[in-house]
Amino acid sequence: MIFERSLIREFSLVALAVVAVLLALILTRLLILLLGKAAGGEVLAEAVIGLIAFGVLTYLPLLLSIAAFVAVLLTLTRSFRDSEMTVWFTSGLSIAAWVKPVIRFALPIALVCAVLSLAISPWSQAQSREYQRLLESRDEVSAVTPGVFRESRQADRVFFVDKLSERDDVVNNVFVQSTHGGRLGVMVAQKGYIETVENGDRFVVLLNGRRYEGTPGTLDYRTVDFERYMLRIEPREAKKDATPPAKSLSTLDLLADPTPHNIAELHWRVSLPFSVLLMALFAVPLSFVNPRTGKSWNLVLAVLAYALYNNLLSIFQAWTAQGKVPTWVGLWPVHFAVIALLVFLLSRQMVSRRWFAFGR
């Protein structure tokens, strides 16, 4: 019990550290990406936090899988380097004794990963797509950002505002360029705001400005000064996805519509919690350190093994979606190959240590 408690405690501490580091990297990447879109007016500033939360929930199952693997690998590698493994082996324990504490550590993580991959991550994907769809359905004026030229979706208008005034609903130094019937119109105004009339129509109201209108390449231009000018904002209807991607469908929807793409996505979701247990156990033989070959070769081999495992899962998922692999087979050949290799490595280390003890 002392042996298992000490291992599980160290596994947990290392896993928390790995999760914190990976989570910081993911948050930084998402923050930089979304802040860049917000600065360009593609995303509302108040939507950044929500999109980051949805993104973290999407990446969290894979993050937990990596954390469990790295925690077991680093803990047992340190034990080999500090000769703690030698003490445990001389006390009568074999390499198989590490299987039980590793399973006790990885099983709760696998259960959490199962809940995330089967329910929460698809929900976050669907909510993120819905959020993006609603943002894309905004009218042109709502997407205007101070200091940034913004073109309408029909490419017939360009908006620019210099800065916000003390009131959040009023902007200063407004520039609007529009094209209608082959004539170019340019308007500049000191101030502008949005007004909603009784029937629900929305207008951009420009105050104290000037309008230039004419045909490019000719002298047919006229200038009009105005105190108040109103531009109607055309409403846009939010478009619904005709065929939402499999990643944003719930697990029940995947089962209800067993197409190759949906079954491939279902295999991937099931493989994530299964890979937590499998790779945590696979880290046990990979953590062996041979002093004659250097102290870092096992870490390099472990990284290559994990990358190869995940790439093979992605390849088999793509083959399943394309129909090259039967849907009932899916990703299981990769799992069975890793299980066979794991049994071989564990039995090899157990046999070699028995021969060593017998020789002594």
LUMVEX-366919 format. One line per 3 residues: their letters; for each residue z, y, x of C-alpha. Coordinates in Angstrom, 2 decimals. Layout:
<nodes>
A> Z/Y/X | ...
</nodes>
This chain:
<nodes>
MIF> 0.00/0.00/0.00 | 0.72/2.39/2.89 | -2.69/1.51/4.32
ERS> -4.51/2.22/1.04 | -2.57/5.40/0.21 | -3.22/6.89/3.63
LIR> -6.92/6.13/3.41 | -7.37/7.45/-0.13 | -5.46/10.64/0.73
EFS> -7.65/11.29/3.75 | -10.80/10.43/1.79 | -9.82/12.95/-0.89
LVA> -9.08/15.76/1.55 | -12.38/15.32/3.37 | -14.28/15.06/0.07
LAV> -12.74/18.32/-1.18 | -13.77/20.06/2.03 | -17.33/18.71/1.77
VAV> -17.58/19.74/-1.90 | -16.35/23.24/-1.05 | -18.93/23.65/1.74
LLA> -21.85/22.27/-0.29 | -20.84/24.29/-3.34 | -20.74/27.46/-1.25
LIL> -24.26/26.73/0.04 | -25.60/26.08/-3.46 | -23.94/29.20/-4.87
TRL> -25.31/31.33/-2.04 | -28.83/30.00/-2.54 | -28.75/30.50/-6.31
LIL> -27.18/33.95/-5.95 | -29.85/35.16/-3.52 | -32.64/33.73/-5.67
LLG> -31.38/35.16/-8.96 | -30.38/38.54/-7.53 | -33.92/38.89/-6.18
KAA> -35.31/38.16/-9.64 | -32.83/40.57/-11.21 | -33.87/43.32/-8.80
GGE> -37.49/42.73/-9.79 | -36.66/42.87/-13.48 | -37.49/39.19/-14.13
VLA> -33.88/38.36/-15.02 | -31.26/40.48/-16.72 | -28.36/41.37/-14.47
EAV> -25.87/40.07/-17.02 | -27.71/36.72/-17.08 | -27.18/35.94/-13.39
IGL> -23.70/34.43/-13.80 | -24.81/32.15/-16.64 | -27.88/30.89/-14.77
IAF> -25.77/30.21/-11.67 | -23.32/28.16/-13.77 | -26.17/26.12/-15.26
GVL> -27.64/25.55/-11.80 | -24.33/24.34/-10.36 | -23.90/21.84/-13.21
TYL> -27.39/20.52/-12.49 | -26.73/19.97/-8.78 | -23.16/18.70/-9.15
PLL> -23.90/14.93/-9.57 | -25.89/14.81/-6.34 | -23.26/16.94/-4.63
LSI> -20.50/14.48/-5.57 | -22.57/11.56/-4.30 | -23.01/13.25/-0.92
AAF> -19.32/14.20/-0.76 | -18.13/10.62/-1.39 | -20.46/9.22/1.27
VAV> -19.57/11.84/3.89 | -15.82/11.55/3.19 | -15.75/7.78/3.81
LLT> -18.07/8.05/6.80 | -16.17/10.82/8.60 | -12.74/9.31/7.90
LTR> -13.59/5.84/9.19 | -15.56/7.24/12.14 | -12.50/9.24/13.19
SFR> -10.39/6.08/12.88 | -12.72/4.23/15.23 | -12.73/7.09/17.75
DSE> -8.94/7.43/17.71 | -8.48/3.64/18.03 | -6.71/3.45/14.67
MTV> -9.13/0.71/13.63 | -8.01/-1.37/16.60 | -4.41/-1.12/15.40
WFT> -5.38/-2.19/11.87 | -7.51/-5.08/13.18 | -4.72/-6.36/15.43
SGL> -2.33/-6.25/12.46 | -4.45/-8.85/10.70 | -6.82/-6.74/8.60
SIA> -10.57/-7.39/8.57 | -13.39/-4.96/7.88 | -13.44/-6.24/4.28
AWV> -9.96/-4.75/3.74 | -11.58/-1.31/3.58 | -13.66/-2.24/0.55
KPV> -10.81/-2.02/-1.96 | -9.52/1.48/-1.02 | -13.08/2.77/-0.83
IRF> -13.78/1.50/-4.35 | -10.52/3.00/-5.62 | -11.55/6.33/-4.12
ALP> -15.21/6.27/-5.20 | -14.79/4.85/-8.73 | -13.28/8.04/-10.30
IAL> -15.98/10.11/-8.62 | -18.63/7.74/-9.99 | -17.22/8.10/-13.51
VCA> -17.28/11.90/-13.26 | -20.80/11.71/-11.87 | -21.83/9.47/-14.79
VLS> -20.57/12.00/-17.33 | -22.35/14.80/-15.50 | -25.69/13.02/-15.03
LAI> -25.86/11.44/-18.49 | -24.57/14.33/-20.61 | -23.63/17.63/-18.94
SPW> -26.51/18.10/-16.49 | -29.25/17.52/-19.11 | -27.44/19.94/-21.41
SQA> -27.31/22.56/-18.64 | -31.02/22.05/-17.93 | -31.85/22.55/-21.61
QSR> -29.63/25.64/-21.86 | -31.12/27.14/-18.71 | -34.67/26.66/-20.04
EYQ> -33.67/28.13/-23.38 | -32.12/31.09/-21.62 | -35.26/31.63/-19.57
RLL> -37.42/31.33/-22.70 | -35.40/34.02/-24.47 | -35.63/36.27/-21.42
ESR> -39.41/35.84/-21.27 | -39.66/36.79/-24.96 | -38.09/40.20/-24.36
DEV> -40.19/43.25/-24.99 | -41.54/45.24/-22.06 | -39.01/48.06/-22.38
SAV> -36.03/45.72/-22.17 | -37.38/44.40/-18.87 | -37.68/47.83/-17.27
TPG> -35.46/48.27/-14.20 | -34.68/51.72/-12.72 | -36.70/52.36/-9.57
VFR> -39.19/49.52/-10.22 | -42.72/49.74/-11.66 | -43.01/47.23/-14.50
ESR> -46.30/46.09/-16.01 | -46.54/44.80/-19.57 | -47.65/41.22/-20.22
QAD> -50.95/42.45/-21.66 | -51.50/44.52/-18.48 | -52.21/47.61/-20.59
RVF> -49.01/49.54/-19.82 | -46.96/50.38/-16.75 | -43.41/51.70/-17.07
FVD> -41.26/53.42/-14.49 | -37.88/55.13/-14.83 | -36.20/56.94/-12.00
KLS> -32.55/56.38/-12.84 | -30.05/55.96/-15.62 | -28.20/58.97/-16.97
ERD> -24.50/59.15/-17.63 | -25.20/57.39/-20.94 | -26.39/53.81/-20.54
DVV> -28.98/54.15/-23.32 | -30.78/57.19/-21.79 | -33.02/57.19/-18.72
NNV> -34.32/60.10/-16.65 | -37.77/60.87/-15.21 | -39.88/58.46/-17.23
FVQ> -43.45/57.52/-16.26 | -45.75/55.57/-18.63 | -49.38/54.67/-17.97
STH> -51.39/53.04/-20.75 | -55.00/52.05/-21.42 | -56.47/52.14/-24.93
GGR> -60.12/52.03/-25.93 | -61.28/52.56/-22.36 | -59.28/55.78/-22.04
LGV> -56.46/56.15/-19.57 | -53.25/57.85/-20.65 | -50.44/58.99/-18.36
MVA> -47.17/60.39/-19.66 | -44.26/61.86/-17.78 | -41.03/62.94/-19.44
QKG> -37.64/64.21/-18.41 | -35.71/61.77/-20.56 | -36.22/58.77/-22.78
YIE> -34.33/56.39/-24.99 | -34.88/53.61/-27.56 | -34.58/54.33/-31.25
TVE> -34.50/51.84/-34.14 | -35.67/53.11/-37.52 | -34.53/51.93/-40.96
NGD> -37.19/49.23/-41.36 | -36.20/47.63/-38.04 | -39.10/48.92/-35.92
RFV> -38.17/50.00/-32.41 | -39.65/53.01/-30.61 | -39.45/54.50/-27.15
VLL> -38.70/58.20/-27.61 | -39.78/60.50/-24.76 | -38.40/64.03/-24.55
NGR> -39.83/67.17/-22.88 | -42.88/65.71/-21.25 | -46.63/65.91/-20.73
RYE> -49.48/63.53/-21.52 | -52.75/63.29/-19.60 | -55.57/61.41/-21.33
GTP> -59.17/60.81/-20.33 | -61.86/58.45/-19.07 | -61.69/57.46/-15.40
GTL> -64.64/58.81/-13.38 | -65.42/61.66/-15.76 | -64.17/65.19/-16.39
DYR> -63.29/64.40/-19.99 | -59.52/64.89/-19.71 | -57.00/66.70/-21.84
TVD> -53.39/67.67/-21.32 | -50.77/67.84/-24.06 | -47.21/69.07/-23.68
FER> -44.68/67.60/-26.07 | -41.02/67.88/-26.90 | -40.76/64.47/-28.57
YML> -43.16/61.52/-28.29 | -42.66/58.07/-29.85 | -44.18/54.79/-28.63
RIE> -43.82/51.72/-30.86 | -42.43/48.60/-29.19 | -44.35/45.53/-30.28
PRE> -41.94/42.67/-31.07 | -42.46/39.35/-29.34 | -41.60/35.99/-30.81
AKK> -39.81/33.51/-28.58 | -42.13/30.59/-27.87 | -40.76/27.08/-28.07
DAT> -41.61/24.41/-25.53 | -44.23/22.08/-26.98 | -43.25/19.27/-24.63
PPA> -39.89/19.89/-22.93 | -39.48/18.12/-19.58 | -37.56/14.86/-19.41
KSL> -34.82/16.46/-17.33 | -33.81/18.72/-20.21 | -33.73/15.93/-22.81
STL> -30.46/14.28/-23.75 | -29.91/10.62/-22.89 | -30.18/9.63/-26.55
DLL> -33.53/11.42/-26.80 | -34.77/9.52/-23.76 | -33.80/6.23/-25.38
ADP> -35.40/7.24/-28.68 | -38.74/8.02/-26.97 | -39.20/5.36/-24.23
TPH> -42.22/6.80/-22.47 | -42.65/6.04/-18.73 | -41.53/9.57/-17.79
NIA> -38.43/9.33/-20.00 | -37.51/5.86/-18.73 | -37.94/7.04/-15.13
ELH> -35.58/9.95/-15.82 | -33.10/7.56/-17.47 | -33.18/5.28/-14.41
WRV> -32.49/8.30/-12.20 | -29.48/9.36/-14.26 | -28.02/5.86/-14.16
SLP> -28.67/5.56/-10.42 | -26.62/8.67/-9.54 | -23.15/7.26/-10.43
FSV> -24.21/3.86/-9.10 | -25.23/5.43/-5.78 | -21.76/6.98/-5.41
LLM> -20.15/3.52/-5.24 | -22.98/1.98/-3.26 | -23.23/4.62/-0.55
ALF> -19.45/4.94/-0.23 | -19.31/1.20/0.53 | -22.35/1.47/2.79
AVP> -20.50/4.07/4.86 | -17.96/1.40/5.90 | -20.27/-0.55/8.27
LSF> -22.11/2.65/9.26 | -18.87/4.21/10.49 | -18.55/1.70/13.35
VNP> -18.54/3.52/16.71 | -19.68/1.70/19.83 | -18.26/3.51/22.89
RTG> -21.16/2.29/25.02 | -23.84/3.95/22.88 | -22.20/7.34/22.37
KSW> -19.99/8.84/19.69 | -22.65/10.36/17.44 | -25.26/7.66/17.06
NLV> -23.60/6.22/13.97 | -23.64/9.65/12.29 | -27.33/10.08/13.03
LAV> -28.01/6.60/11.67 | -25.92/7.32/8.56 | -27.82/10.55/7.83
LAY> -31.15/8.75/8.23 | -29.97/5.88/6.00 | -28.82/8.24/3.23
ALY> -32.04/10.29/3.41 | -34.14/7.10/3.30 | -32.15/5.80/0.32
NNL> -32.60/9.00/-1.71 | -36.27/9.29/-0.80 | -36.90/5.72/-1.90
LSI> -35.15/6.44/-5.19 | -37.40/9.47/-5.72 | -40.50/7.43/-4.83
FQA> -39.62/4.62/-7.23 | -38.84/7.19/-9.93 | -42.30/8.72/-9.48
WTA> -43.93/5.27/-9.49 | -42.06/4.36/-12.69 | -43.18/7.59/-14.37
QGK> -46.79/6.91/-13.29 | -46.70/3.32/-14.53 | -47.09/1.77/-11.05
VPT> -43.68/0.07/-11.42 | -42.67/-1.64/-14.69 | -40.15/0.40/-16.65
WVG> -37.70/-2.51/-16.78 | -37.72/-2.62/-12.96 | -37.31/1.09/-12.30
LWP> -35.15/1.97/-9.30 | -33.25/-1.30/-9.10 | -35.22/-2.79/-6.14
VHF> -33.85/0.02/-3.95 | -30.28/-0.64/-5.09 | -30.60/-4.41/-4.57
AVI> -32.08/-3.88/-1.09 | -29.13/-1.66/-0.12 | -26.64/-4.19/-1.55
ALL> -28.25/-7.00/0.47 | -28.17/-4.88/3.62 | -24.55/-3.93/2.94
VFL> -23.48/-7.57/2.56 | -25.34/-8.46/5.75 | -23.71/-5.69/7.80
LSR> -20.20/-6.44/6.52 | -20.53/-10.18/7.07 | -22.00/-9.60/10.55
QMV> -19.07/-7.42/11.60 | -16.58/-9.91/10.17 | -18.20/-12.83/11.97
SRR> -18.44/-10.96/15.28 | -14.74/-10.04/15.17 | -13.78/-13.60/14.36
WFA> -15.72/-14.86/17.37 | -14.11/-12.18/19.50 | -10.64/-13.22/18.33
FGR> -11.49/-16.89/18.87 | -12.69/-16.16/22.42 | -9.47/-14.37/23.24
</nodes>
